[in-house]
Amino acid sequence: MSRLSRLSAGIATTATAIGAIAVLTAGTAAAATVTYTAGGTTPLTYTCTFPGITPQPVLVTAHLDAEDSVAAGGTLTPANVGGSATISAGVHALLTAVGYDGIRGTASVPVTAASGTLSQPAATGLNIPETIYPAGGAITVNIAQVATSSVPTYTAPAASGTDTLSMGTTVTAALEFHKKATNTWTAWSMSCTLKVTNPPQNAAFSPSITVN
């Protein structure tokens, strides 16, 4: 066999091997990590209890990071679980009137799955950092996963398709509100209930999870 013939045969063999690898690995690309957001671009409205005033509306956002797909029966563990709660300027004024100007504590955010299962019903121990607010205006309360938080693991259903996670109807928080006049903190167990609207609010996280 001439040198040219041997070279051509080697190239053909290499091409065949590459083609075989491509066939074997097709459809097995690693899943990409995406951010899932509850309610899409529209915050959800919850009605929350506060010390010294009647229950008030609060705008809530929630997000988590996880792979965009999972094998049937496989598991995902979300990361960067968190969000925010926005208290309107009007509600801020009511809190100021009863002497409160700061907040700190932890939140428990319930999550449900349409088809799969979750290892626990809520992400707990999400941190609300200590913050003293300036006078007037809306207040944004940040909520974030920290080392001491407990986040549920998701297990996909046995059949392929799609699945959807959703926010639960009741968010709770173990809080302390700062009393400006005495520079002291008052413990408060907050309960926030998803507001009933017509049509109902969309509490689903998007996008959906692909189950392979």
C-alpha positions as CSV (number, residue, x, y, z in Angstrom):
1,M,0.0,0.0,0.0
2,S,1.4,3.4,-1.0
3,R,2.0,6.1,1.6
4,L,-0.9,8.1,0.1
5,S,-3.3,5.2,0.4
6,R,-2.3,4.5,4.0
7,L,-2.9,8.2,4.8
8,S,-6.3,8.2,3.1
9,A,-7.3,5.0,5.0
10,G,-6.2,6.6,8.3
11,I,-8.3,9.7,7.7
12,A,-11.3,7.6,6.8
13,T,-11.0,5.5,9.9
14,T,-10.7,8.6,12.1
15,A,-13.8,10.2,10.4
16,T,-15.7,7.0,11.0
17,A,-14.7,7.0,14.7
18,I,-15.7,10.6,15.2
19,G,-19.0,9.9,13.5
20,A,-19.7,7.0,15.8
21,I,-18.9,9.0,18.9
22,A,-21.2,11.8,17.7
23,V,-24.1,9.2,17.3
24,L,-23.4,7.7,20.7
25,T,-23.3,11.1,22.5
26,A,-26.2,12.7,20.6
27,G,-28.9,13.8,23.1
28,T,-26.7,13.4,26.1
29,A,-25.5,17.0,26.4
30,A,-25.3,18.3,30.0
31,A,-28.3,20.2,31.2
32,A,-27.9,23.9,31.5
33,T,-28.6,25.8,34.7
34,V,-31.4,28.4,34.4
35,T,-33.2,30.7,36.8
36,Y,-36.9,29.8,37.4
37,T,-39.1,32.8,38.4
38,A,-42.5,32.6,40.1
39,G,-45.2,34.5,38.3
40,G,-43.1,35.4,35.3
41,T,-42.3,39.1,35.3
42,T,-45.3,40.1,37.5
43,P,-44.8,40.0,41.3
44,L,-47.4,38.0,43.3
45,T,-49.7,39.8,45.7
46,Y,-49.9,38.4,49.2
47,T,-51.8,39.7,52.2
48,C,-49.5,39.9,55.2
49,T,-49.9,40.4,58.9
50,F,-47.9,43.2,60.6
51,P,-47.6,44.4,64.3
52,G,-49.9,47.2,65.2
53,I,-51.8,47.5,61.9
54,T,-54.3,45.5,59.9
55,P,-53.1,42.9,57.3
56,Q,-51.7,44.6,54.2
57,P,-50.8,43.8,50.6
58,V,-47.2,42.9,49.8
59,L,-45.7,42.3,46.4
60,V,-43.6,39.1,46.4
61,T,-41.1,37.8,44.0
62,A,-39.4,34.4,44.1
63,H,-36.6,32.7,42.1
64,L,-34.4,29.6,42.2
65,D,-31.6,28.2,40.1
66,A,-31.6,24.6,38.8
67,E,-30.9,22.5,35.7
68,D,-33.3,23.0,32.8
69,S,-33.9,19.3,32.4
70,V,-33.8,16.1,34.5
71,A,-33.9,12.4,33.8
72,A,-37.3,10.7,34.6
73,G,-37.1,9.7,38.2
74,G,-34.0,11.8,38.7
75,T,-33.4,14.6,41.2
76,L,-32.6,18.3,41.3
77,T,-31.4,20.4,44.2
78,P,-32.2,24.1,43.7
79,A,-29.7,26.8,44.6
80,N,-29.8,30.5,45.0
81,V,-33.4,30.3,46.3
82,G,-34.7,33.7,47.3
83,G,-36.7,36.7,46.2
84,S,-38.1,40.0,47.6
85,A,-41.1,41.5,49.4
86,T,-42.0,45.0,48.5
87,I,-44.0,47.0,51.1
88,S,-45.7,50.0,49.6
89,A,-45.1,53.6,50.7
90,G,-48.6,53.6,52.3
91,V,-47.9,50.5,54.4
92,H,-44.5,52.0,55.3
93,A,-46.3,55.1,56.6
94,L,-48.6,52.9,58.8
95,L,-45.6,51.1,60.3
96,T,-43.9,54.4,60.9
97,A,-47.0,55.7,62.7
98,V,-46.9,52.8,65.1
99,G,-43.1,53.3,65.7
100,Y,-41.4,50.6,63.6
101,D,-38.5,51.5,61.3
102,G,-36.6,48.2,60.7
103,I,-36.8,44.5,60.2
104,R,-34.8,41.3,60.4
105,G,-35.5,37.5,60.5
106,T,-36.1,34.4,58.4
107,A,-38.7,33.3,55.9
108,S,-40.3,30.0,55.0
109,V,-41.5,29.8,51.4
110,P,-43.7,26.9,50.4
111,V,-43.2,25.2,47.0
112,T,-45.3,22.6,45.2
113,A,-44.7,20.3,42.2
114,A,-47.4,19.5,39.6
115,S,-46.2,15.9,38.9
116,G,-42.9,15.3,40.8
117,T,-42.3,15.2,44.5
118,L,-40.4,17.4,46.9
119,S,-38.3,16.3,49.9
120,Q,-40.0,18.9,52.1
121,P,-42.9,21.3,51.6
122,A,-41.0,24.6,51.8
123,A,-37.6,26.3,51.6
124,T,-37.0,27.3,55.2
125,G,-34.5,29.6,57.0
126,L,-34.2,32.0,54.1
127,N,-32.4,35.1,55.5
128,I,-34.0,38.5,55.8
129,P,-31.0,40.8,56.7
130,E,-31.3,43.3,59.5
131,T,-32.2,46.7,57.9
132,I,-33.2,50.1,59.3
133,Y,-35.2,51.9,56.7
134,P,-35.0,55.6,55.8
135,A,-38.2,57.6,56.3
136,G,-40.9,57.5,53.5
137,G,-41.2,55.5,50.3
138,A,-41.6,51.9,49.5
139,I,-39.5,49.2,51.3
140,T,-37.9,46.3,49.5
141,V,-37.2,43.3,51.9
142,N,-34.6,41.0,50.4
143,I,-34.9,37.2,51.0
144,A,-32.0,34.9,50.3
145,Q,-30.7,31.4,50.8
146,V,-27.8,31.1,53.2
147,A,-25.7,28.3,54.6
148,T,-28.3,27.6,57.4
149,S,-31.3,27.5,55.0
150,S,-33.0,24.2,54.2
151,V,-34.0,23.8,50.5
152,P,-36.2,20.9,49.2
153,T,-34.8,18.4,46.7
154,Y,-37.1,17.8,43.7
155,T,-37.6,14.3,42.3
156,A,-39.0,14.1,38.7
157,P,-41.9,11.8,37.8
158,A,-41.2,8.4,36.2
159,A,-42.6,9.4,32.8
160,S,-40.9,11.9,30.5
161,G,-42.6,15.3,29.7
162,T,-42.6,18.5,31.6
163,D,-43.3,19.5,35.2
164,T,-44.0,22.8,36.9
165,L,-43.0,24.1,40.4
166,S,-45.3,26.7,42.0
167,M,-45.3,29.0,45.0
168,G,-47.6,27.9,47.8
169,T,-50.4,29.9,49.1
170,T,-49.0,30.8,52.6
171,V,-45.6,32.3,53.2
172,T,-44.5,32.6,56.8
173,A,-41.7,34.5,58.5
174,A,-40.2,34.7,62.0
175,L,-39.4,38.4,62.2
176,E,-38.4,41.1,64.5
177,F,-39.5,44.7,63.9
178,H,-37.3,47.6,65.2
179,K,-39.0,50.0,67.6
180,K,-37.3,53.4,66.8
181,A,-38.3,55.2,70.1
182,T,-36.7,52.5,72.4
183,N,-34.1,51.0,70.0
184,T,-35.5,47.6,70.7
185,W,-36.7,44.7,68.6
186,T,-40.2,43.1,68.8
187,A,-40.7,39.5,67.7
188,W,-43.4,38.9,65.2
189,S,-44.7,35.8,63.4
190,M,-45.8,37.0,60.0
191,S,-48.2,35.1,57.8
192,C,-48.8,36.0,54.2
193,T,-51.6,34.5,52.1
194,L,-51.8,34.6,48.3
195,K,-54.5,37.1,47.4
196,V,-57.5,35.6,45.7
197,T,-58.1,37.3,42.3
198,N,-60.2,36.7,39.2
199,P,-58.5,35.3,37.2
200,P,-56.3,33.7,39.7
201,Q,-52.7,34.8,40.0
202,N,-50.1,32.6,38.2
203,A,-47.9,31.3,41.0
204,A,-46.0,28.9,38.8
205,F,-42.2,29.1,38.3
206,S,-41.2,29.5,34.7
207,P,-39.9,28.0,32.5
208,S,-41.2,24.4,33.1
209,I,-38.8,21.6,33.9
210,T,-38.1,19.2,31.0
211,V,-38.2,15.6,32.1
212,N,-36.3,13.3,29.7
